[in-house]
Amino acid sequence: DSDLSMRTLSTPSPALIFPPNSPGFQNGRGSSTSSSSVTGETVAMVHSPPPTRLTHPLIRLASKHQKEQANIDRLPDHAMVQIFSFLPTNQLCRCARVCRRWYNLAWDPRLWRTIRLTGETINVDRALKVLTRRLCQDTPNVCLMLETVIVSGCRRLTDRGLYTIAQCCPELRRLEVSGCYNISNEAVFDVVSLCPNLEHLDVSGCSKVTCISLTREASIKLSPLHGKQISIRYLDMTDCFVLEDEGLHTIAAHCTQLTHLYLRRCVRITDEGLRYLMIYCTSIKELSVSDCRFVSDFGMREIAKLESRLRYLSIAHCGRITDVGIRYIAKYCSKLRYLNARGCEGITDHGVEYLAKNCTKLKSLDIGKCPLVSDTGLEFLALNCFNLKRLSLKSCESITGQGLQIVAANCFDLQMLNVQDCDVSVDALRFVKRHCKRCIIEHTNPAFF
């Protein structure tokens, strides 16, 4: 591997993400020069590399004795780098403060393909600024190695932090900022415009994000042959409550390579938005519109245009979907592997029959809280979907032990069965356990254990 010959960095002033309450940092002061000393938060710290030797003779003797006892120092550099690769960003920065050798190893470029920061109190904007500045030392203004940035749940992340990423990380491939509700459309547009290789974007819970698009400047610069496309394949916009059909239209027109799209609880999305989506994004394999209460059977007709490409579909709690919508999916999406239709109370045994006879390779099905599904529907499943591994029937009032026994007698690979709040006997549960040895049964029957 050519990377093994890559030199380690020995230049001063590394960026450290270091909490003030930890050892070596007391009362906002330490041996390093701090860029902030705000009590109770994680701050970015900058310091010179540790000295090669200590001057005081007593300290030097103690250090020598400790060195003899430290077996980890006997490991070769490549083994140390491998160990460091399992550490999160803040711990890796701490390791850089131990000694000069660890300093050099901790800033090995191979360890900085990913930056992962977590915590509500961390000053993420400052941390990203200092880290990218350090990583740009050998390649001014550009972090060529950095491919992944994960700052999920960091509520202090703002547009300023995303601007830093956009300006310094042209090779970025994955960005996760879920739960960072202070970021806006403009900052997201900058990232997708200046990071042409970005494939994975998670902005779930970012309530101010209403769209994914290129900046106006980027759109002007791009040639007509490029098509003004964004290379994102995975997009999670769960809990982006203000996303509307027009925003979904823009996303679809710019992100035509999407294969995974999650729109859970995007409550303003309607069938019209799904129509836009299917015009441009014909390669979608996984789609979730759970809790999108305005999606109906007409939306299912649009989704069915994905045909055999669709493998995963979640329509949980979409109360306007009935057997008609399920029939569209069953007829055209024959390679469906996963369906979550929990809470779709309009689905009956007829819908389950269509599904079972056409999607015979189904592996996971959730039809919990569908009171019109009975043992008849389970019989169709058992006689057609032999590869079924996960089945949830939670709160299905019409299910009995007889239906469960039919499933267990035919679906030997069943690994998870949820029959909580169902009126099934202990004997039926024991029958399932005998025939499906690896099956984990979730139930509310105190007599079965």
C-alpha positions as CSV (number, residue, x, y, z in Angstrom):
1,D,0.0,0.0,0.0
2,S,1.5,3.3,-1.1
3,D,-0.2,5.0,1.9
4,L,2.2,3.3,4.3
5,S,5.1,5.3,3.0
6,M,3.3,8.6,3.5
7,R,5.2,10.8,5.8
8,T,3.8,11.9,9.1
9,L,3.2,15.5,9.8
10,S,5.6,17.3,12.3
11,T,4.6,20.9,11.8
12,P,3.5,22.9,14.8
13,S,0.0,24.1,15.9
14,P,-2.4,21.2,15.5
15,A,-6.1,21.7,16.1
16,L,-7.4,20.0,19.2
17,I,-10.9,19.4,20.4
18,F,-10.4,19.3,24.1
19,P,-13.0,19.7,26.9
20,P,-11.9,22.1,29.7
21,N,-12.9,19.8,32.5
22,S,-10.6,17.0,31.5
23,P,-7.1,16.3,33.0
24,G,-4.5,18.7,31.8
25,F,-7.0,21.6,31.6
26,Q,-7.9,23.2,34.8
27,N,-9.9,26.5,35.3
28,G,-9.6,27.3,31.6
29,R,-5.8,27.2,31.7
30,G,-3.2,24.7,30.6
31,S,0.2,24.3,29.1
32,S,-1.3,25.1,25.7
33,T,-2.5,28.3,24.2
34,S,-6.2,28.2,24.2
35,S,-8.4,29.9,21.6
36,S,-11.3,29.9,24.2
37,S,-11.8,29.3,27.8
38,V,-15.5,29.1,28.2
39,T,-16.3,26.9,31.1
40,G,-18.6,23.9,30.5
41,E,-18.1,23.6,26.7
42,T,-15.7,21.8,24.4
43,V,-13.4,24.3,22.8
44,A,-10.8,24.2,20.0
45,M,-7.2,24.4,21.3
46,V,-4.0,25.0,19.5
47,H,-0.6,24.2,20.8
48,S,2.9,23.4,19.6
49,P,4.1,19.8,19.4
50,P,5.3,18.3,22.7
51,P,9.1,18.7,23.4
52,T,11.4,15.9,22.6
53,R,13.0,15.8,26.1
54,L,12.3,17.2,29.5
55,T,14.9,19.5,31.1
56,H,14.5,18.7,34.8
57,P,16.6,15.6,35.8
58,L,14.0,14.2,38.2
59,I,11.3,14.5,35.7
60,R,13.6,13.0,33.1
61,L,14.2,9.9,35.3
62,A,10.5,9.4,35.9
63,S,9.8,9.7,32.2
64,K,12.4,7.1,31.4
65,H,11.0,4.7,34.0
66,Q,7.4,5.2,32.6
67,K,8.7,4.7,29.1
68,E,10.1,1.3,30.1
69,Q,6.8,0.3,31.5
70,A,4.7,1.5,28.6
71,N,4.3,-1.5,26.3
72,I,2.4,0.5,23.8
73,D,5.5,2.4,22.9
74,R,7.0,-0.8,21.6
75,L,4.4,-1.0,18.8
76,P,5.5,-0.1,15.3
77,D,4.1,3.1,13.7
78,H,1.7,1.3,11.4
79,A,0.1,-0.6,14.4
80,M,-0.3,2.7,16.3
81,V,-1.9,4.3,13.3
82,Q,-4.3,1.4,13.1
83,I,-5.2,1.8,16.8
84,F,-5.7,5.6,16.4
85,S,-8.1,4.9,13.5
86,F,-10.7,3.7,15.9
87,L,-10.7,6.9,18.0
88,P,-13.2,9.7,17.6
89,T,-11.9,13.1,16.6
90,N,-11.7,14.6,20.1
91,Q,-9.8,11.6,21.5
92,L,-7.4,11.6,18.5
93,C,-6.6,15.3,19.2
94,R,-5.9,14.3,22.9
95,C,-3.4,11.7,21.7
96,A,-1.5,14.4,19.8
97,R,-0.6,16.0,23.2
98,V,1.1,12.9,24.7
99,C,4.6,13.1,23.1
100,R,6.2,14.0,19.8
101,R,5.9,10.5,18.3
102,W,2.2,10.4,19.1
103,Y,1.8,13.9,17.8
104,N,3.3,12.9,14.4
105,L,1.2,9.7,14.3
106,A,-2.0,11.4,15.3
107,W,-1.8,13.8,12.4
108,D,-1.1,11.0,9.8
109,P,-3.4,12.0,6.9
110,R,-4.8,8.5,6.7
111,L,-6.5,9.2,10.1
112,W,-8.3,12.3,8.8
113,R,-10.6,11.0,6.2
114,T,-13.4,11.4,8.7
115,I,-14.2,14.1,11.3
116,R,-16.8,13.0,13.9
117,L,-18.0,15.5,16.5
118,T,-20.9,15.0,18.9
119,G,-22.4,16.8,21.8
120,E,-24.8,19.7,22.3
121,T,-22.3,22.0,24.0
122,I,-19.3,21.7,21.6
123,N,-18.4,24.8,19.7
124,V,-18.6,23.1,16.3
125,D,-18.0,26.1,14.1
126,R,-14.7,26.9,15.8
127,A,-13.7,23.2,15.9
128,L,-14.2,22.8,12.2
129,K,-12.3,26.0,11.5
130,V,-9.3,25.0,13.5
131,L,-9.3,21.4,12.3
132,T,-9.6,22.2,8.6
133,R,-6.8,24.9,9.0
134,R,-4.5,22.2,10.5
135,L,-5.4,19.7,7.8
136,C,-4.8,22.3,5.1
137,Q,-1.2,22.9,6.2
138,D,0.5,21.0,3.4
139,T,-2.2,21.8,0.8
140,P,-3.1,25.4,1.4
141,N,-6.9,26.0,1.7
142,V,-7.8,22.5,0.7
143,C,-8.3,19.3,2.7
144,L,-7.7,16.7,0.1
145,M,-8.0,13.7,2.4
146,L,-11.2,14.6,4.2
147,E,-14.2,12.7,2.8
148,T,-16.6,12.4,5.8
149,V,-17.9,14.9,8.2
150,I,-20.4,13.8,10.9
151,V,-21.6,16.4,13.4
152,S,-25.1,15.0,14.2
153,G,-26.8,16.4,17.2
154,C,-24.4,19.4,17.5
155,R,-27.0,22.1,18.0
156,R,-24.4,24.9,18.0
157,L,-23.5,24.2,14.4
158,T,-24.4,27.2,12.2
159,D,-24.1,28.2,8.6
160,R,-20.6,29.4,9.4
161,G,-19.4,25.8,10.1
162,L,-20.9,24.6,6.8
163,Y,-19.3,27.4,4.9
164,T,-15.9,26.2,6.3
165,I,-16.6,22.7,5.1
166,A,-17.7,23.9,1.7
167,Q,-14.6,26.1,1.2
168,C,-12.0,23.6,2.4
169,C,-13.3,20.1,1.6
170,P,-13.8,19.7,-2.2
171,E,-13.4,15.9,-1.9
172,L,-16.2,15.5,0.7
173,R,-18.4,12.5,0.0
174,R,-20.5,12.2,3.1
175,L,-22.1,14.9,5.4
176,E,-24.4,14.2,8.4
177,V,-25.8,17.2,10.2
178,S,-29.0,15.6,11.6
179,G,-30.5,17.6,14.5
180,C,-28.6,20.7,13.7
181,Y,-31.6,23.0,13.4
182,N,-29.6,26.3,13.1
183,I,-28.4,25.6,9.5
184,S,-30.3,27.1,6.5
185,N,-30.8,26.4,2.8
186,E,-28.0,28.8,1.8
187,A,-25.3,26.9,3.7
188,V,-26.5,23.5,2.3
189,F,-26.5,25.0,-1.2
190,D,-22.9,26.0,-0.8
191,V,-21.8,22.5,0.3
192,V,-23.5,20.7,-2.6
193,S,-22.2,23.3,-5.0
194,L,-18.6,23.3,-3.9
195,C,-18.3,19.6,-3.1
196,P,-19.1,17.9,-6.4
197,N,-18.4,14.4,-5.1
198,L,-20.9,14.6,-2.3
199,E,-23.1,11.4,-2.4
200,H,-24.5,11.0,1.2
201,L,-26.4,13.9,2.8
202,D,-28.3,13.7,6.1
203,V,-30.2,16.8,7.1
204,S,-32.9,15.1,9.1
205,G,-34.3,17.4,11.8
206,C,-32.9,20.5,10.2
207,S,-36.2,22.4,10.2
208,K,-35.0,25.4,8.3
209,V,-33.9,23.3,5.2
210,T,-36.7,23.4,2.6
211,C,-34.8,22.4,-0.5
212,I,-31.6,21.0,-1.9
213,S,-30.2,22.9,-4.9
214,L,-27.1,24.5,-6.4
215,T,-26.2,28.2,-5.6
216,R,-27.1,30.7,-8.3
217,E,-23.3,31.2,-9.0
218,A,-22.7,27.5,-9.4
219,S,-25.7,27.2,-11.8
220,I,-24.3,29.9,-14.0
221,K,-20.9,28.4,-14.2
222,L,-22.0,24.9,-15.1
223,S,-22.1,24.1,-18.7
224,P,-25.4,22.9,-20.3
225,L,-23.8,19.5,-20.9
226,H,-23.3,19.0,-17.2
227,G,-27.0,19.4,-16.7
228,K,-26.6,21.3,-13.4
229,Q,-26.9,18.0,-11.5
230,I,-25.9,17.1,-8.0
231,S,-24.3,13.7,-7.4
232,I,-26.2,12.9,-4.2
233,R,-27.4,9.4,-4.0
234,Y,-28.5,9.1,-0.4
235,L,-30.7,11.9,1.1
236,D,-32.4,11.9,4.5
237,M,-34.8,14.8,5.1
238,T,-36.7,13.2,7.9
239,D,-38.5,15.8,10.1
240,C,-37.9,18.6,7.6
241,F,-41.4,19.8,8.4
242,V,-41.5,22.8,6.0
243,L,-40.5,20.8,2.9
244,E,-43.3,21.2,0.3
245,D,-44.1,19.8,-3.1
246,E,-42.3,22.7,-4.8
247,G,-39.1,22.0,-2.8
248,L,-39.3,18.3,-3.6
249,H,-39.7,19.2,-7.3
250,T,-36.4,21.2,-7.1
251,I,-34.7,18.3,-5.3
252,A,-35.8,15.8,-7.9
253,A,-34.7,18.0,-10.8
254,H,-31.2,18.5,-9.3
255,C,-30.6,15.1,-7.7
256,T,-31.5,12.7,-10.5
257,Q,-29.1,10.1,-9.2
258,L,-31.0,9.5,-5.9
259,T,-31.2,5.8,-4.9
260,H,-32.2,6.3,-1.2
261,L,-34.7,9.0,-0.1
262,Y,-36.2,9.4,3.3
263,L,-39.1,11.9,3.8
264,R,-40.4,10.7,7.2
265,R,-42.8,13.2,8.8
266,C,-42.5,15.7,5.9
267,V,-46.1,16.4,6.6
268,R,-46.6,18.9,3.7
269,I,-45.7,16.5,0.9
270,T,-48.6,15.3,-1.2
271,D,-49.2,13.0,-4.2
272,E,-48.2,15.9,-6.5
273,G,-44.7,16.0,-5.0
274,L,-44.3,12.3,-5.6
275,R,-45.3,12.8,-9.2
276,Y,-42.4,15.3,-9.6
277,L,-40.1,12.8,-7.9
278,M,-40.9,10.0,-10.3
279,I,-40.4,12.2,-13.4
280,Y,-36.7,12.8,-12.6
281,C,-35.5,10.2,-10.0
282,T,-36.1,6.8,-11.7
283,S,-33.3,4.9,-9.9
284,I,-34.8,5.1,-6.3
285,K,-34.4,1.8,-4.4
286,E,-35.4,2.9,-1.0
287,L,-38.2,5.4,-0.2
288,S,-39.9,6.4,3.0
289,V,-42.9,8.7,3.2
290,S,-44.0,7.5,6.6
291,D,-46.4,9.9,8.4
292,C,-47.0,12.0,5.3
293,R,-50.7,12.1,5.9
294,F,-51.6,13.7,2.5
295,V,-50.1,10.8,0.5
296,S,-52.8,8.6,-0.9
297,D,-53.4,5.8,-3.5
298,F,-52.6,8.2,-6.3
299,G,-49.2,8.6,-4.8
300,M,-48.8,4.9,-4.7
301,R,-49.6,4.8,-8.4
302,E,-46.7,7.2,-9.0
303,I,-44.3,5.2,-6.8
304,A,-45.2,2.1,-8.7
305,K,-43.5,3.6,-11.7
306,L,-40.2,2.6,-10.1
307,E,-41.1,-0.9,-10.9
308,S,-38.5,-3.6,-10.2
309,R,-36.0,-1.1,-9.0
310,L,-37.9,-0.5,-5.7
311,R,-36.7,-2.7,-2.9
312,Y,-37.7,-0.8,0.3
313,L,-40.9,1.2,0.9
314,S,-42.3,2.7,4.1
315,I,-45.8,4.2,4.1
316,A,-46.5,3.9,7.8
317,H,-49.4,5.9,9.1
318,C,-50.4,7.1,5.7
319,G,-54.1,6.8,6.5
320,R,-55.3,7.6,2.9
321,I,-53.7,4.5,1.5
322,T,-56.0,1.5,0.9
323,D,-55.9,-1.8,-1.0
324,V,-55.9,0.1,-4.2
325,G,-52.5,1.7,-3.5
326,I,-51.1,-1.7,-2.3
327,R,-52.3,-3.3,-5.5
328,Y,-50.4,-0.7,-7.6
329,I,-47.2,-1.6,-5.7
330,A,-47.8,-5.3,-5.8
331,K,-48.4,-5.3,-9.6
332,Y,-45.4,-3.3,-10.7
333,C,-42.8,-3.6,-7.9
334,S,-42.3,-7.4,-7.9
335,K,-38.8,-7.2,-6.3
336,L,-39.9,-5.4,-3.2
337,R,-38.1,-6.8,-0.1
338,Y,-39.4,-4.5,2.7
339,L,-42.8,-2.9,3.2
340,N,-43.8,-0.9,6.3
341,A,-47.6,-0.3,6.2
342,R,-48.2,0.1,9.9
343,G,-51.2,2.1,10.7
344,C,-52.7,2.0,7.2
345,E,-56.1,1.1,8.4
346,G,-57.6,0.9,4.9
347,I,-55.5,-2.2,4.1
348,T,-57.5,-5.5,4.2
349,D,-56.9,-9.2,3.4
350,H,-57.4,-8.4,-0.3
351,G,-54.4,-6.0,-0.2
352,V,-52.3,-8.6,1.6
353,E,-53.3,-11.2,-1.0
354,Y,-52.2,-8.9,-3.9
355,L,-48.9,-8.3,-2.2
356,A,-48.2,-11.9,-1.3
357,K,-48.9,-13.3,-4.8
358,N,-46.8,-10.7,-6.6
359,C,-44.0,-9.9,-4.2
360,T,-43.0,-13.4,-3.4
361,K,-39.5,-12.4,-2.4
362,L,-40.7,-10.2,0.5
363,K,-38.5,-10.5,3.5
364,S,-39.9,-7.9,5.9
365,L,-43.5,-6.8,6.4
366,D,-45.1,-4.6,9.0
367,I,-48.9,-4.5,8.9
368,G,-49.4,-3.6,12.6
369,K,-52.5,-1.6,13.5
370,C,-54.3,-2.8,10.4
371,P,-57.5,-4.0,12.0
372,L,-59.0,-5.4,8.8
373,V,-56.2,-7.9,8.2
374,S,-57.1,-11.3,9.5
375,D,-55.9,-15.0,9.4
376,T,-57.0,-15.1,5.8
377,G,-54.3,-12.6,4.8
378,L,-51.7,-14.4,6.9
379,E,-52.5,-17.6,5.0
380,F,-51.8,-15.9,1.7
381,L,-48.5,-14.7,3.1
382,A,-47.6,-18.1,4.4
383,L,-48.3,-19.9,1.1
384,N,-46.4,-17.4,-1.1
385,C,-43.7,-15.6,0.8
386,F,-41.5,-18.4,2.0
387,N,-38.5,-16.1,2.5
388,L,-40.2,-13.9,5.1
389,K,-37.9,-13.1,8.0
390,R,-39.6,-10.3,9.9
391,L,-43.3,-9.9,10.4
392,S,-45.1,-7.4,12.6
393,L,-48.7,-7.8,13.5
394,K,-48.8,-5.5,16.5
395,S,-52.4,-4.5,17.5
396,C,-54.0,-6.5,14.7
397,E,-57.3,-7.2,16.4
398,S,-58.5,-9.9,13.9
399,I,-55.4,-12.1,14.1
400,T,-55.6,-15.4,16.0
401,G,-53.3,-18.2,16.9
402,Q,-54.5,-20.2,13.8
403,G,-53.1,-17.7,11.4
404,L,-49.7,-17.7,13.3
405,Q,-49.5,-21.4,13.1
406,I,-50.0,-21.3,9.3
407,V,-47.2,-18.8,9.0
408,A,-44.8,-20.8,11.3
409,A,-45.5,-24.0,9.4
410,N,-44.4,-22.4,6.1
411,C,-41.9,-19.7,6.9
412,F,-39.1,-21.5,8.6
413,D,-36.7,-18.7,8.3
414,L,-38.8,-16.3,10.3
415,Q,-36.5,-14.4,12.7
416,M,-38.7,-11.8,14.3
417,L,-42.5,-11.9,15.0
418,N,-44.3,-9.0,16.8
419,V,-47.7,-10.0,18.1
420,Q,-48.0,-7.5,20.9
421,D,-51.6,-6.6,21.8
422,C,-52.9,-9.5,19.7
423,D,-55.3,-12.1,21.0
424,V,-53.2,-15.2,20.5
425,S,-52.9,-18.2,22.8
426,V,-49.8,-19.6,24.5
427,D,-50.1,-22.8,22.5
428,A,-49.9,-20.8,19.2
429,L,-46.8,-19.0,20.4
430,R,-45.2,-22.3,21.5
431,F,-46.0,-23.7,18.0
432,V,-44.2,-20.8,16.4
433,K,-41.2,-21.3,18.7
434,R,-41.0,-25.0,17.8
435,H,-41.1,-24.5,14.0
436,C,-39.0,-21.3,13.8
437,K,-36.1,-22.0,16.0
438,R,-34.3,-18.6,15.5
439,C,-37.5,-16.5,15.8
440,I,-37.6,-13.8,18.5
441,I,-41.3,-13.3,19.5
442,E,-42.4,-9.9,20.9
443,H,-45.7,-10.5,22.7
444,T,-47.8,-9.3,25.7
445,N,-48.9,-12.7,26.9
446,P,-47.5,-13.1,30.5
447,A,-48.1,-16.9,30.4
448,F,-45.6,-17.3,27.6
449,F,-41.9,-17.1,28.4
